[in-house]
């Protein structure tokens, strides 16, 4: 099992920046990839960015160039640096760990990001 704890959310004006952190504990050696997802009110949860064990990264097109996902393996932490934030980035942001088909996915509790116009 893996436990994930997110932090770093808050209220920011449009054009501002936030950095989210996701600290993993437990069977972290089983993690294949960690992703950041978000869910706005009345919307489906969507993938924002993901980073694999080899360092490969993928981004939702609307955040590419503004958001950067990175990882600190020594501290089992994945970051999401969010710059040039827009009101449409407002959502609860969740960290997700992919442990493969046999062990499945684990989610954190989420952190609220609110961008005011």
N, C-alpha and C positions, 0 to 999 in steps of 0.2 A: 504494500500500500504506500501511497504518497500523500503527503499533506502539503497544501499550497496556501500561502498567506500573502495577500496583496496589500499594498499600501501606496500612498502618494497621490490619491485623488483629491479633488477639491474644486473650488470655484475660481475661475480665471476669466479675464476679459478676452474678447476675440483678439487674435494676434499674439496672445501670450503662450507660455510654455508650461508643461508639467512633465515630471518623470515618475512613471509608475514602476514599482518594484514587485517582484514575485519571488518569495523565498520558498524553496522546496525542501522537504525533509522526508525521512523514511527511506524507501527503496529507490533512491534517486539514480542508482546505477542502471535501473530498468527503463529510464525515460529515453524515448527515441527523439522526441521533439517537444518543445513548449511553445504554445501559441497564446496570443492575446485576442480575446473576443470582446464584443460589446453588444449591449442590448438596450435600445432606446424604448421608451414607453410605447406599447402597441406595436412594436416591431419584433421581427425574429432576431435571434442572436446571430451575429455574423463574425466571420474571421477578419481580424484587422492585420495581424502580422504573425509570422511563425518562424522559428529558428530550429534547425535540426542539429543533431550531435556533431555533424561535420562542419557546422557553421553556415550552412546554406540558409538563405532568408527569402521569404516571400511576403508581399504586402498587398493589401486591398488597393486597387488602383487609385482610389480617391485620397489615400493617405501617403502614397509614394512620394518621396521628396520632402515630406513634412515629418513623418514618424520614422524612428530608427529603433530596431530591436537588437538587443545585445545580451551577452551572457557572461557571468563571472563564475566559472566552474569551481573555483576554489571555495566560493561561498554559496554555491547552489542557488544562485540568484539570476533571474532574467529581468532585464529592464525594458521599458518602452519609453523612449524619449519622444515627447510630442511637442512639436513647434508649430508656429503659425496656426494655432487652434481656431476652429470655426464653431459657430453655434450648433451646426449639424454634427459635430463630434460629441455633443452631449449624450451621455449614456452611462450605464453601469458597465465597467470594464472587468472582465473575468480572465484569470489565468487558467490555462488548461495544459495538463501533461498527458502526452500520448505514450502509453506503455506497450502498444502493439495489440494485435487481435486477441491474444489470450488473456491479457490483463486489463485491457480497455483504457478508458480515459478517467482522469480525476480533475475536479474543478475546485477553484478557490471560492471564497465567499463573495467576492466582487468588491469593487471600490467605485464610488460615484465620481464622475467627472462632469462638471457643469461649466459651459462656456457661455458667457453673457455677451450680448451684442452691443 
